[in-house]
Amino acid sequence: MDVDERVALANGRLKAARVGVTIERRGGTLWLRGTFPPKPGSNRIKPYRQKFALGVKANPAGVQHAEKQARLMGA
């Protein structure tokens, strides 16, 4: 099973759990995407879609780590 399939399965589990955060593969790294409050110092006042780099490689261990981080951020 390749990394893209693992990301798709993890996103399915996150969606079923209604976490509200998804995992994206961009190049060789994994990112989280979701609707979060504005960053400190931002001019925005409402929550908006943001991407966060996890700094982990796109491999099976990285997907597991990303899923755990997604659950923490979506809680």
PDB file as gemmi writes it, atoms N, CA and C in Angstrom:
CRYST1    1.000    1.000    1.000  90.00  90.00  90.00 P 1                      
ATOM      1  N   MET A   1       0.853  -1.172   0.000  1.00  0.00           N  
ATOM      2  CA  MET A   1       0.000   0.000   0.000  1.00  0.00           C  
ATOM      3  C   MET A   1       0.900   1.237   0.000  1.00  0.00           C  
ATOM      4  N   ASP A   2       0.667   2.144  -0.936  1.00  0.00           N  
ATOM      5  CA  ASP A   2       1.522   3.331  -1.008  1.00  0.00           C  
ATOM      6  C   ASP A   2       1.015   4.424  -0.063  1.00  0.00           C  
ATOM      7  N   VAL A   3       1.776   5.479   0.040  1.00  0.00           N  
ATOM      8  CA  VAL A   3       1.495   6.542   1.004  1.00  0.00           C  
ATOM      9  C   VAL A   3       0.181   7.256   0.687  1.00  0.00           C  
ATOM     10  N   ASP A   4      -0.105   7.482  -0.587  1.00  0.00           N  
ATOM     11  CA  ASP A   4      -1.356   8.166  -0.941  1.00  0.00           C  
ATOM     12  C   ASP A   4      -2.577   7.368  -0.484  1.00  0.00           C  
ATOM     13  N   GLU A   5      -2.507   6.045  -0.595  1.00  0.00           N  
ATOM     14  CA  GLU A   5      -3.607   5.206  -0.123  1.00  0.00           C  
ATOM     15  C   GLU A   5      -3.734   5.289   1.390  1.00  0.00           C  
ATOM     16  N   ARG A   6      -2.608   5.308   2.086  1.00  0.00           N  
ATOM     17  CA  ARG A   6      -2.635   5.422   3.551  1.00  0.00           C  
ATOM     18  C   ARG A   6      -3.213   6.766   3.986  1.00  0.00           C  
ATOM     19  N   VAL A   7      -2.863   7.830   3.272  1.00  0.00           N  
ATOM     20  CA  VAL A   7      -3.410   9.152   3.584  1.00  0.00           C  
ATOM     21  C   VAL A   7      -4.920   9.149   3.361  1.00  0.00           C  
ATOM     22  N   ALA A   8      -5.378   8.540   2.277  1.00  0.00           N  
ATOM     23  CA  ALA A   8      -6.810   8.477   1.989  1.00  0.00           C  
ATOM     24  C   ALA A   8      -7.554   7.698   3.072  1.00  0.00           C  
ATOM     25  N   LEU A   9      -6.978   6.584   3.521  1.00  0.00           N  
ATOM     26  CA  LEU A   9      -7.606   5.806   4.590  1.00  0.00           C  
ATOM     27  C   LEU A   9      -7.645   6.600   5.894  1.00  0.00           C  
ATOM     28  N   ALA A  10      -6.552   7.270   6.217  1.00  0.00           N  
ATOM     29  CA  ALA A  10      -6.504   8.081   7.438  1.00  0.00           C  
ATOM     30  C   ALA A  10      -7.532   9.208   7.366  1.00  0.00           C  
ATOM     31  N   ASN A  11      -7.652   9.852   6.210  1.00  0.00           N  
ATOM     32  CA  ASN A  11      -8.647  10.914   6.053  1.00  0.00           C  
ATOM     33  C   ASN A  11     -10.066  10.371   6.195  1.00  0.00           C  
ATOM     34  N   GLY A  12     -10.292   9.146   5.733  1.00  0.00           N  
ATOM     35  CA  GLY A  12     -11.599   8.513   5.910  1.00  0.00           C  
ATOM     36  C   GLY A  12     -11.919   8.290   7.378  1.00  0.00           C  
ATOM     37  N   ARG A  13     -10.919   7.844   8.136  1.00  0.00           N  
ATOM     38  CA  ARG A  13     -11.122   7.648   9.577  1.00  0.00           C  
ATOM     39  C   ARG A  13     -11.366   8.982  10.282  1.00  0.00           C  
ATOM     40  N   LEU A  14     -10.630  10.011   9.881  1.00  0.00           N  
ATOM     41  CA  LEU A  14     -10.816  11.329  10.488  1.00  0.00           C  
ATOM     42  C   LEU A  14     -12.203  11.882  10.168  1.00  0.00           C  
ATOM     43  N   LYS A  15     -12.655  11.674   8.950  1.00  0.00           N  
ATOM     44  CA  LYS A  15     -13.978  12.156   8.557  1.00  0.00           C  
ATOM     45  C   LYS A  15     -15.070  11.419   9.323  1.00  0.00           C  
ATOM     46  N   ALA A  16     -14.910  10.096   9.479  1.00  0.00           N  
ATOM     47  CA  ALA A  16     -15.892   9.305  10.216  1.00  0.00           C  
ATOM     48  C   ALA A  16     -15.965   9.743  11.679  1.00  0.00           C  
ATOM     49  N   ALA A  17     -14.829  10.162  12.223  1.00  0.00           N  
ATOM     50  CA  ALA A  17     -14.778  10.628  13.609  1.00  0.00           C  
ATOM     51  C   ALA A  17     -15.166  12.102  13.724  1.00  0.00           C  
ATOM     52  N   ARG A  18     -15.476  12.735  12.600  1.00  0.00           N  
ATOM     53  CA  ARG A  18     -15.886  14.142  12.539  1.00  0.00           C  
ATOM     54  C   ARG A  18     -14.854  15.066  13.182  1.00  0.00           C  
ATOM     55  N   VAL A  19     -13.592  14.839  12.816  1.00  0.00           N  
ATOM     56  CA  VAL A  19     -12.491  15.621  13.377  1.00  0.00           C  
ATOM     57  C   VAL A  19     -12.420  17.010  12.755  1.00  0.00           C  
ATOM     58  N   GLY A  20     -12.644  17.142  11.468  1.00  0.00           N  
ATOM     59  CA  GLY A  20     -12.610  18.449  10.819  1.00  0.00           C  
ATOM     60  C   GLY A  20     -11.238  18.872  10.337  1.00  0.00           C  
ATOM     61  N   VAL A  21     -10.280  17.968  10.398  1.00  0.00           N  
ATOM     62  CA  VAL A  21      -8.922  18.236   9.924  1.00  0.00           C  
ATOM     63  C   VAL A  21      -8.557  17.126   8.947  1.00  0.00           C  
ATOM     64  N   THR A  22      -7.899  17.478   7.842  1.00  0.00           N  
ATOM     65  CA  THR A  22      -7.478  16.476   6.870  1.00  0.00           C  
ATOM     66  C   THR A  22      -5.970  16.501   6.707  1.00  0.00           C  
ATOM     67  N   ILE A  23      -5.449  15.392   6.210  1.00  0.00           N  
ATOM     68  CA  ILE A  23      -4.022  15.251   5.935  1.00  0.00           C  
ATOM     69  C   ILE A  23      -3.827  15.441   4.443  1.00  0.00           C  
ATOM     70  N   GLU A  24      -2.838  16.233   4.077  1.00  0.00           N  
ATOM     71  CA  GLU A  24      -2.496  16.441   2.670  1.00  0.00           C  
ATOM     72  C   GLU A  24      -1.042  16.075   2.453  1.00  0.00           C  
ATOM     73  N   ARG A  25      -0.772  15.515   1.289  1.00  0.00           N  
ATOM     74  CA  ARG A  25       0.611  15.245   0.896  1.00  0.00           C  
ATOM     75  C   ARG A  25       1.027  16.318  -0.098  1.00  0.00           C  
ATOM     76  N   ARG A  26       2.071  17.041   0.238  1.00  0.00           N  
ATOM     77  CA  ARG A  26       2.610  18.073  -0.654  1.00  0.00           C  
ATOM     78  C   ARG A  26       4.070  17.742  -0.866  1.00  0.00           C  
ATOM     79  N   GLY A  27       4.359  17.222  -2.041  1.00  0.00           N  
ATOM     80  CA  GLY A  27       5.728  16.779  -2.303  1.00  0.00           C  
ATOM     81  C   GLY A  27       6.050  15.582  -1.436  1.00  0.00           C  
ATOM     82  N   GLY A  28       7.127  15.664  -0.694  1.00  0.00           N  
ATOM     83  CA  GLY A  28       7.535  14.553   0.151  1.00  0.00           C  
ATOM     84  C   GLY A  28       7.194  14.734   1.611  1.00  0.00           C  
ATOM     85  N   THR A  29       6.346  15.739   1.940  1.00  0.00           N  
ATOM     86  CA  THR A  29       5.995  15.979   3.334  1.00  0.00           C  
ATOM     87  C   THR A  29       4.487  15.968   3.519  1.00  0.00           C  
ATOM     88  N   LEU A  30       4.072  15.892   4.780  1.00  0.00           N  
ATOM     89  CA  LEU A  30       2.654  15.866   5.116  1.00  0.00           C  
ATOM     90  C   LEU A  30       2.251  17.167   5.794  1.00  0.00           C  
ATOM     91  N   TRP A  31       1.052  17.621   5.466  1.00  0.00           N  
ATOM     92  CA  TRP A  31       0.491  18.851   6.010  1.00  0.00           C  
ATOM     93  C   TRP A  31      -0.886  18.553   6.582  1.00  0.00           C  
ATOM     94  N   LEU A  32      -1.326  19.370   7.529  1.00  0.00           N  
ATOM     95  CA  LEU A  32      -2.691  19.303   8.034  1.00  0.00           C  
ATOM     96  C   LEU A  32      -3.447  20.516   7.521  1.00  0.00           C  
ATOM     97  N   ARG A  33      -4.722  20.304   7.208  1.00  0.00           N  
ATOM     98  CA  ARG A  33      -5.554  21.399   6.718  1.00  0.00           C  
ATOM     99  C   ARG A  33      -6.881  21.373   7.457  1.00  0.00           C  
ATOM    100  N   GLY A  34      -7.304  22.534   7.914  1.00  0.00           N  
ATOM    101  CA  GLY A  34      -8.572  22.637   8.617  1.00  0.00           C  
ATOM    102  C   GLY A  34      -8.937  24.087   8.858  1.00  0.00           C  
ATOM    103  N   THR A  35     -10.105  24.300   9.444  1.00  0.00           N  
ATOM    104  CA  THR A  35     -10.560  25.642   9.791  1.00  0.00           C  
ATOM    105  C   THR A  35     -10.162  25.916  11.230  1.00  0.00           C  
ATOM    106  N   PHE A  36      -9.331  26.944  11.401  1.00  0.00           N  
ATOM    107  CA  PHE A  36      -8.802  27.279  12.716  1.00  0.00           C  
ATOM    108  C   PHE A  36      -8.971  28.766  12.982  1.00  0.00           C  
ATOM    109  N   PRO A  37      -8.883  29.169  14.262  1.00  0.00           N  
ATOM    110  CA  PRO A  37      -8.934  30.601  14.582  1.00  0.00           C  
ATOM    111  C   PRO A  37      -7.751  31.333  13.953  1.00  0.00           C  
ATOM    112  N   PRO A  38      -7.868  32.638  13.785  1.00  0.00           N  
ATOM    113  CA  PRO A  38      -6.760  33.405  13.198  1.00  0.00           C  
ATOM    114  C   PRO A  38      -5.494  33.311  14.045  1.00  0.00           C  
ATOM    115  N   LYS A  39      -4.379  33.405  13.375  1.00  0.00           N  
ATOM    116  CA  LYS A  39      -3.094  33.399  14.072  1.00  0.00           C  
ATOM    117  C   LYS A  39      -2.941  34.701  14.853  1.00  0.00           C  
ATOM    118  N   PRO A  40      -2.211  34.684  15.974  1.00  0.00           N  
ATOM    119  CA  PRO A  40      -2.001  35.923  16.728  1.00  0.00           C  
ATOM    120  C   PRO A  40      -1.343  36.989  15.847  1.00  0.00           C  
ATOM    121  N   GLY A  41      -1.832  38.194  15.941  1.00  0.00           N  
ATOM    122  CA  GLY A  41      -1.287  39.289  15.151  1.00  0.00           C  
ATOM    123  C   GLY A  41      -1.894  39.410  13.766  1.00  0.00           C  
ATOM    124  N   SER A  42      -2.802  38.506  13.415  1.00  0.00           N  
ATOM    125  CA  SER A  42      -3.436  38.542  12.101  1.00  0.00           C  
ATOM    126  C   SER A  42      -4.543  39.594  12.078  1.00  0.00           C  
ATOM    127  N   ASN A  43      -4.827  40.124  10.900  1.00  0.00           N  
ATOM    128  CA  ASN A  43      -5.915  41.088  10.750  1.00  0.00           C  
ATOM    129  C   ASN A  43      -7.275  40.413  10.652  1.00  0.00           C  
ATOM    130  N   ARG A  44      -7.296  39.121  10.450  1.00  0.00           N  
ATOM    131  CA  ARG A  44      -8.560  38.388  10.335  1.00  0.00           C  
ATOM    132  C   ARG A  44      -9.211  38.265  11.711  1.00  0.00           C  
ATOM    133  N   ILE A  45     -10.546  38.194  11.707  1.00  0.00           N  
ATOM    134  CA  ILE A  45     -11.246  38.051  12.979  1.00  0.00           C  
ATOM    135  C   ILE A  45     -12.051  36.751  13.053  1.00  0.00           C  
ATOM    136  N   LYS A  46     -12.325  36.139  11.894  1.00  0.00           N  
ATOM    137  CA  LYS A  46     -13.093  34.898  11.862  1.00  0.00           C  
ATOM    138  C   LYS A  46     -12.170  33.725  11.549  1.00  0.00           C  
ATOM    139  N   PRO A  47     -12.541  32.520  12.003  1.00  0.00           N  
ATOM    140  CA  PRO A  47     -11.755  31.332  11.631  1.00  0.00           C  
ATOM    141  C   PRO A  47     -11.744  31.138  10.117  1.00  0.00           C  
ATOM    142  N   TYR A  48     -10.652  30.579   9.605  1.00  0.00           N  
ATOM    143  CA  TYR A  48     -10.524  30.336   8.167  1.00  0.00           C  
ATOM    144  C   TYR A  48      -9.661  29.101   7.932  1.00  0.00           C  
ATOM    145  N   ARG A  49      -9.712  28.578   6.690  1.00  0.00           N  
ATOM    146  CA  ARG A  49      -8.954  27.377   6.326  1.00  0.00           C  
ATOM    147  C   ARG A  49      -7.464  27.685   6.329  1.00  0.00           C  
ATOM    148  N   GLN A  50      -6.720  26.865   7.057  1.00  0.00           N  
ATOM    149  CA  GLN A  50      -5.277  27.055   7.137  1.00  0.00           C  
ATOM    150  C   GLN A  50      -4.583  25.716   6.925  1.00  0.00           C  
ATOM    151  N   LYS A  51      -3.345  25.780   6.485  1.00  0.00           N  
ATOM    152  CA  LYS A  51      -2.500  24.597   6.326  1.00  0.00           C  
ATOM    153  C   LYS A  51      -1.331  24.714   7.288  1.00  0.00           C  
ATOM    154  N   PHE A  52      -0.997  23.592   7.913  1.00  0.00           N  
ATOM    155  CA  PHE A  52       0.127  23.549   8.837  1.00  0.00           C  
ATOM    156  C   PHE A  52       1.094  22.460   8.406  1.00  0.00           C  
ATOM    157  N   ALA A  53       2.348  22.821   8.245  1.00  0.00           N  
ATOM    158  CA  ALA A  53       3.378  21.841   7.907  1.00  0.00           C  
ATOM    159  C   ALA A  53       3.727  21.055   9.161  1.00  0.00           C  
ATOM    160  N   LEU A  54       3.729  19.741   9.047  1.00  0.00           N  
ATOM    161  CA  LEU A  54       4.070  18.906  10.196  1.00  0.00           C  
ATOM    162  C   LEU A  54       5.563  18.650  10.302  1.00  0.00           C  
ATOM    163  N   GLY A  55       6.264  18.786   9.197  1.00  0.00           N  
ATOM    164  CA  GLY A  55       7.699  18.523   9.219  1.00  0.00           C  
ATOM    165  C   GLY A  55       8.032  17.048   9.247  1.00  0.00           C  
ATOM    166  N   VAL A  56       7.095  16.200   8.806  1.00  0.00           N  
ATOM    167  CA  VAL A  56       7.356  14.761   8.736  1.00  0.00           C  
ATOM    168  C   VAL A  56       7.315  14.321   7.282  1.00  0.00           C  
ATOM    169  N   LYS A  57       8.067  13.296   6.990  1.00  0.00           N  
ATOM    170  CA  LYS A  57       8.121  12.761   5.632  1.00  0.00           C  
ATOM    171  C   LYS A  57       6.847  11.991   5.311  1.00  0.00           C  
ATOM    172  N   ALA A  58       6.544  11.904   4.033  1.00  0.00           N  
ATOM    173  CA  ALA A  58       5.376  11.165   3.566  1.00  0.00           C  
ATOM    174  C   ALA A  58       5.731   9.689   3.482  1.00  0.00           C  
ATOM    175  N   ASN A  59       5.666   9.015   4.631  1.00  0.00           N  
ATOM    176  CA  ASN A  59       5.893   7.577   4.714  1.00  0.00           C  
ATOM    177  C   ASN A  59       4.878   7.011   5.707  1.00  0.00           C  
ATOM    178  N   PRO A  60       4.785   5.680   5.854  1.00  0.00           N  
ATOM    179  CA  PRO A  60       3.772   5.114   6.749  1.00  0.00           C  
ATOM    180  C   PRO A  60       3.842   5.644   8.187  1.00  0.00           C  
ATOM    181  N   ALA A  61       5.044   5.790   8.730  1.00  0.00           N  
ATOM    182  CA  ALA A  61       5.172   6.318  10.093  1.00  0.00           C  
ATOM    183  C   ALA A  61       4.718   7.774  10.151  1.00  0.00           C  
ATOM    184  N   GLY A  62       5.012   8.528   9.111  1.00  0.00           N  
ATOM    185  CA  GLY A  62       4.584   9.920   9.055  1.00  0.00           C  
ATOM    186  C   GLY A  62       3.073  10.055   9.006  1.00  0.00           C  
ATOM    187  N   VAL A  63       2.402   9.142   8.300  1.00  0.00           N  
ATOM    188  CA  VAL A  63       0.942   9.176   8.219  1.00  0.00           C  
ATOM    189  C   VAL A  63       0.342   8.900   9.594  1.00  0.00           C  
ATOM    190  N   GLN A  64       0.905   7.955  10.334  1.00  0.00           N  
ATOM    191  CA  GLN A  64       0.417   7.674  11.691  1.00  0.00           C  
ATOM    192  C   GLN A  64       0.571   8.901  12.579  1.00  0.00           C  
ATOM    193  N   HIS A  65       1.733   9.533  12.502  1.00  0.00           N  
ATOM    194  CA  HIS A  65       1.978  10.737  13.299  1.00  0.00           C  
ATOM    195  C   HIS A  65       1.008  11.849  12.902  1.00  0.00           C  
ATOM    196  N   ALA A  66       0.791  12.028  11.617  1.00  0.00           N  
ATOM    197  CA  ALA A  66      -0.109  13.070  11.128  1.00  0.00           C  
ATOM    198  C   ALA A  66      -1.541  12.828  11.603  1.00  0.00           C  
ATOM    199  N   GLU A  67      -1.965  11.574  11.620  1.00  0.00           N  
ATOM    200  CA  GLU A  67      -3.323  11.273  12.070  1.00  0.00           C  
ATOM    201  C   GLU A  67      -3.483  11.602  13.556  1.00  0.00           C  
ATOM    202  N   LYS A  68      -2.472  11.298  14.351  1.00  0.00           N  
ATOM    203  CA  LYS A  68      -2.526  11.637  15.781  1.00  0.00           C  
ATOM    204  C   LYS A  68      -2.583  13.146  15.976  1.00  0.00           C  
ATOM    205  N   GLN A  69      -1.758  13.878  15.229  1.00  0.00           N  
ATOM    206  CA  GLN A  69      -1.750  15.335  15.335  1.00  0.00           C  
ATOM    207  C   GLN A  69      -3.091  15.919  14.886  1.00  0.00           C  
ATOM    208  N   ALA A  70      -3.676  15.346  13.841  1.00  0.00           N  
ATOM    209  CA  ALA A  70      -4.966  15.830  13.346  1.00  0.00           C  
ATOM    210  C   ALA A  70      -6.044  15.655  14.407  1.00  0.00           C  
ATOM    211  N   ARG A  71      -6.022  14.527  15.089  1.00  0.00           N  
ATOM    212  CA  ARG A  71      -7.012  14.293  16.147  1.00  0.00           C  
ATOM    213  C   ARG A  71      -6.827  15.284  17.298  1.00  0.00           C  
ATOM    214  N   LEU A  72      -5.580  15.594  17.630  1.00  0.00           N  
ATOM    215  CA  LEU A  72      -5.324  16.569  18.695  1.00  0.00           C  
ATOM    216  C   LEU A  72      -5.793  17.967  18.297  1.00  0.00           C  
ATOM    217  N   MET A  73      -5.503  18.369  17.074  1.00  0.00           N  
ATOM    218  CA  MET A  73      -5.862  19.715  16.625  1.00  0.00           C  
ATOM    219  C   MET A  73      -7.362  19.860  16.397  1.00  0.00           C  
ATOM    220  N   GLY A  74      -8.028  18.777  16.052  1.00  0.00           N  
ATOM    221  CA  GLY A  74      -9.455  18.840  15.780  1.00  0.00           C  
ATOM    222  C   GLY A  74     -10.322  18.675  17.011  1.00  0.00           C  
ATOM    223  N   ALA A  75      -9.711  18.358  18.138  1.00  0.00           N  
ATOM    224  CA  ALA A  75     -10.492  18.126  19.368  1.00  0.00           C  
ATOM    225  C   ALA A  75     -10.992  19.414  19.979  1.00  0.00           C  
TER     226      ALA A  75                                                      
END                                                                             
